[in-house]
Amino acid sequence: MTHGTVLTRKARVVGGLICAVLAVIELGWMIRDMDHVGPHDTVWTWFGAMLPGFYHAPLATSQSDVVLLAVYAGACVVSTRSAGSGALVTAAVFTLALRTPTVWIFSSDWTEGLPDRTRLLLTGITQVVAAVALIVTVIVSRRPADNPALGTPPARPRRVPAAVAGALLALYGLIGVAWQFYLMGKYTSKSAGPRSYEQLFTGEYTIGSLLGAPPAWNGWAIVALCLLTAAQAFVRTPVARMSGPALGLTLSVSGAATLIFYHTAHMPFTLDAPTSEVLQRLTLVLEIAVGIAALSLFALRDRGRTPTSTPPDWQPPAPAYGDWKSPGA
């Protein structure tokens, strides 16, 4: 009988090193931004308190990179344990979600002549390749946990908290689907002008930071993450204990930053505003609440013994994560 799976020691070392390299890359771009505009303006821009492009040139990084750095740091720590596969897969999936657009954006003709274009393209390619390497490492290095020398298998999330978190994420994911279809209709209308939904998806002249994923891409990425993490929560896969908090951090930081952005842009929330604007703000409040709930509920591990037959601890969600922007942001 197998009691779940664990990663070999060699795979843990390799995975930890890859995550460390990814963290160093993120730190490098953050330091670059702070060197160009100062730590204060960099942090204020990340979290919406300073409008990008008004007081300084667009930054390379955003609040998404702050979350990514936290994910990489957590994966480095958890990878030292026998149950670290979920953290490595989570780091890989979040990287693919954010850096896949970077590859095609800085391979496009419209980015020719931009400063640091080659470095940005190499960053995207390096991080995408590293993410794939993490997933391959996890796939080929899992072993049945019937050998005590390999350590204990990962714990599963607790039943009731996982069910509650899964329901909230599923709800928010469905709301995200509705918003994306709304945006499709709004930005393919004659009034949309050159800012089409296609550009919001591909990033052509619509990215808020050089390394940032396009708004519509982020929207669908968050939808995919929410629905797939919800599915993982309902069946209580161990990987949900890693992807759930990472997604929760993403939602809470993104929602808060977008609300601050609206305040900075002098777009106050009033109940007599158009219905779509009222719903936008309410969606952001829900985003923050769901994020905080996911952070709290997925952190609770199952207090019982690991069952004799557990689902595989690798079930990666689709590439997804990013600083989801509320419609109209």
C-alpha positions in Angstrom: 0.0 0.0 0.0 1.3 3.5 -0.8 0.7 6.4 1.5 1.1 9.1 -1.0 4.2 10.3 -2.8 7.3 12.4 -1.8 10.1 14.0 -3.8 13.6 12.6 -3.7 16.3 14.6 -1.9 18.0 15.4 -5.2 14.8 16.8 -6.7 14.2 18.9 -3.6 17.7 20.4 -4.0 17.2 21.0 -7.7 13.8 22.5 -7.2 15.0 24.8 -4.4 17.9 26.0 -6.6 15.6 26.8 -9.5 13.3 28.8 -7.2 16.2 30.6 -5.8 17.3 31.6 -9.3 13.8 32.8 -10.1 13.8 34.9 -6.9 17.1 36.5 -7.7 15.8 37.5 -11.2 12.8 39.1 -9.5 15.0 40.9 -7.0 17.2 42.1 -9.8 14.4 43.8 -11.7 13.0 45.3 -8.4 16.4 46.8 -7.6 16.6 48.1 -11.1 13.3 50.0 -10.6 14.3 51.3 -7.2 17.6 52.5 -8.7 15.8 54.4 -11.5 12.9 56.0 -9.5 13.7 55.4 -5.9 12.3 52.9 -3.3 9.4 55.2 -2.3 8.1 55.8 -5.8 8.6 52.1 -6.7 6.6 50.8 -3.8 3.9 53.4 -4.2 3.5 52.6 -7.9 3.3 48.8 -7.1 0.4 49.3 -4.9 -1.6 51.9 -6.8 -0.7 55.0 -4.8 1.2 56.6 -7.7 0.1 56.4 -11.3 2.6 54.7 -13.6 3.8 56.8 -16.5 2.8 60.2 -14.8 5.6 60.9 -12.5 8.2 58.5 -14.0 8.6 56.1 -16.8 6.7 52.7 -16.6 8.4 50.3 -14.2 9.5 46.8 -15.1 7.8 45.4 -12.0 4.4 45.6 -10.3 2.7 44.1 -7.3 2.5 40.9 -9.2 6.3 40.6 -8.9 6.1 41.1 -5.2 3.7 38.2 -5.0 5.9 36.1 -7.2 8.9 36.8 -5.0 6.9 35.7 -2.0 5.9 32.5 -3.9 9.5 31.7 -4.8 10.8 32.4 -1.3 8.1 30.1 0.2 8.9 27.4 -2.4 12.6 27.6 -1.5 11.8 26.9 2.1 9.1 24.2 1.6 11.3 22.4 -1.0 13.6 21.3 1.8 10.8 19.1 3.1 9.8 15.8 1.6 6.3 17.2 0.8 7.6 20.1 -1.2 6.2 19.1 -4.6 3.1 21.3 -4.2 5.2 24.4 -3.6 7.4 23.7 -6.6 4.4 23.2 -8.9 2.7 26.3 -7.6 5.8 28.4 -8.3 6.0 26.9 -11.8 2.3 27.6 -12.6 2.4 31.2 -11.4 5.6 31.8 -13.4 4.0 30.4 -16.6 1.0 32.6 -16.0 3.0 35.8 -15.8 6.0 35.2 -18.0 4.5 33.5 -21.0 3.0 36.8 -22.2 6.4 38.5 -21.7 7.9 36.2 -24.3 5.5 37.0 -27.0 5.3 40.7 -26.1 9.0 41.3 -26.4 9.2 39.2 -29.6 6.6 41.5 -31.3 7.5 44.3 -33.7 5.7 46.9 -31.6 8.3 46.6 -28.8 11.3 47.2 -31.0 13.4 50.1 -29.7 12.1 49.8 -26.1 14.8 50.1 -23.4 16.0 46.7 -22.0 13.9 44.9 -24.6 16.5 42.1 -25.0 16.9 41.7 -21.2 13.1 41.6 -20.8 12.8 38.9 -23.5 15.6 36.8 -22.0 14.0 37.2 -18.6 10.7 35.8 -19.9 12.3 32.9 -21.7 14.5 32.0 -18.8 11.6 32.0 -16.3 9.3 30.0 -18.6 12.0 27.4 -19.2 12.7 27.3 -15.4 9.0 26.8 -14.7 8.9 23.9 -17.2 12.0 22.4 -15.5 10.3 22.6 -12.1 7.3 20.7 -13.4 9.4 18.0 -15.1 11.5 17.7 -11.9 8.4 17.0 -9.9 7.0 14.5 -12.4 10.1 12.4 -12.7 11.2 12.5 -9.1 8.1 11.5 -7.1 8.4 8.2 -5.2 5.9 6.2 -3.1 6.2 7.3 0.5 6.6 3.7 1.8 10.3 4.3 2.4 10.7 6.1 5.8 14.0 7.5 4.7 12.3 9.7 2.1 10.1 11.4 4.7 6.4 11.9 5.1 3.9 12.7 2.3 2.2 16.1 2.1 -0.7 16.8 4.4 -4.1 17.4 2.9 -6.2 20.5 3.7 -8.9 20.0 6.3 -12.3 19.0 5.0 -14.6 21.8 6.0 -12.2 24.7 5.5 -11.2 23.3 2.1 -14.9 23.1 1.1 -15.6 26.6 2.2 -12.5 28.0 0.4 -13.4 26.0 -2.7 -16.9 27.3 -2.8 -15.7 30.9 -2.5 -13.0 30.5 -5.2 -15.6 28.8 -7.5 -18.0 31.7 -6.9 -15.3 34.3 -7.6 -14.1 32.4 -10.7 -17.6 32.4 -12.2 -17.9 36.1 -11.5 -14.6 36.6 -13.3 -16.0 34.7 -16.3 -19.0 37.1 -16.4 -16.7 40.1 -16.3 -14.5 38.9 -19.1 -17.6 38.4 -21.4 -18.7 41.8 -20.4 -15.3 43.2 -21.4 -15.5 41.4 -24.7 -18.7 43.1 -25.6 -17.5 46.5 -24.3 -14.2 46.6 -26.0 -15.3 45.2 -29.4 -17.9 47.8 -29.8 -17.4 50.9 -32.0 -16.9 53.1 -29.0 -13.9 51.1 -27.9 -11.7 52.6 -30.6 -8.1 51.2 -30.9 -8.2 49.7 -27.3 -9.7 46.4 -28.4 -10.2 43.3 -26.3 -7.6 41.6 -28.5 -5.1 44.2 -27.4 -6.1 43.8 -23.8 -5.3 40.1 -24.2 -2.1 40.3 -26.2 -0.7 43.4 -24.3 -0.2 45.6 -27.3 0.2 49.1 -25.8 -2.0 48.0 -22.8 0.5 46.6 -20.2 0.9 48.6 -17.1 4.5 47.5 -16.4 7.2 46.0 -18.6 7.0 42.6 -17.1 3.3 42.7 -16.4 0.9 40.3 -18.1 -1.9 41.9 -20.2 -5.1 42.7 -18.4 -7.4 40.3 -20.2 -4.8 37.5 -20.0 -4.7 38.1 -16.2 -8.5 38.0 -16.0 -8.7 34.6 -17.6 -5.7 33.4 -15.7 -7.3 34.3 -12.4 -10.5 32.5 -13.5 -8.6 29.4 -14.4 -6.7 29.5 -11.1 -9.8 30.0 -9.0 -11.8 27.2 -10.7 -9.0 24.7 -10.7 -7.9 25.5 -7.1 -11.5 25.1 -6.1 -11.6 21.7 -7.7 -8.5 20.7 -5.8 -10.0 22.0 -2.6 -13.1 19.9 -3.0 -11.1 16.7 -3.5 -8.6 17.9 -0.9 -5.4 17.3 -2.9 -2.3 18.2 -0.9 -1.1 20.7 -3.6 -4.1 22.9 -2.7 -2.4 23.8 0.6 0.3 25.5 -1.5 -1.6 26.9 -4.5 -4.5 28.1 -2.3 -2.5 30.5 -0.1 -0.6 31.7 -3.2 -3.8 32.5 -5.0 -5.2 34.1 -1.8 -2.2 36.4 -1.6 -2.7 37.3 -5.3 -6.3 38.2 -4.9 -6.0 40.2 -1.7 -3.0 42.2 -3.0 -4.5 42.8 -6.4 -7.9 43.9 -5.1 -6.4 46.3 -2.6 -3.9 47.8 -5.1 -6.7 48.4 -7.6 -8.9 50.1 -5.0 -6.0 52.3 -4.1 -5.4 53.0 -7.8 -9.0 54.2 -8.2 -8.6 56.5 -5.3 -5.3 57.9 -6.6 -6.9 58.4 -10.0 -9.7 60.5 -8.3 -12.3 57.9 -9.2 -14.3 57.8 -5.9 -16.9 55.1 -5.3 -20.5 56.4 -5.1 -23.7 54.5 -5.1 -25.2 56.9 -7.7 -22.4 55.9 -10.2 -23.3 53.8 -13.2 -24.2 50.2 -12.4 -21.1 48.7 -14.0 -18.9 50.9 -11.8 -20.7 50.0 -8.6 -20.3 46.3 -9.5 -16.6 46.8 -10.3 -16.0 48.1 -6.8 -18.1 45.4 -5.1 -16.2 42.8 -7.1 -12.9 44.2 -5.8 -14.2 44.0 -2.2 -15.2 40.4 -2.8 -11.8 39.8 -4.4 -10.0 40.9 -1.2 -12.4 38.9 1.0 -12.0 35.7 -1.0 -8.2 36.2 -1.0 -8.0 36.6 2.8 -10.3 33.6 3.3 -8.1 31.5 1.0 -5.0 32.5 2.9 -6.5 31.5 6.2 -8.5 28.4 5.3 -5.9 26.6 3.2 -3.3 27.1 5.9 -5.1 24.6 8.0 -3.7 21.1 7.6 -5.6 17.8 8.1 -5.1 16.7 11.7 -5.8 13.1 10.9 -3.4 10.5 9.5 -2.7 10.5 5.8 -5.1 8.0 4.2 -3.7 4.8 2.7 -4.5 6.0 -0.8 -4.3 9.6 -1.6 -4.7 11.5 -4.9 -1.4 12.4 -6.5 0.1 15.5 -5.0 0.7 17.0 -8.4 -2.3 18.4 -10.2 -1.2 21.7 -11.7 -3.8 24.3 -12.5 -3.6 26.0 -15.9 -1.1 28.8 -16.1 -2.8 31.4 -14.1 -2.0 34.3 -11.8 -1.5 37.9 -12.2 -2.5 41.3 -11.1 -6.1 41.0 -12.3 -7.4 44.4 -13.1 -11.0 45.4 -12.5 -12.8 46.4 -15.7 -12.1 50.0 -16.6 -8.8 50.0 -14.7 
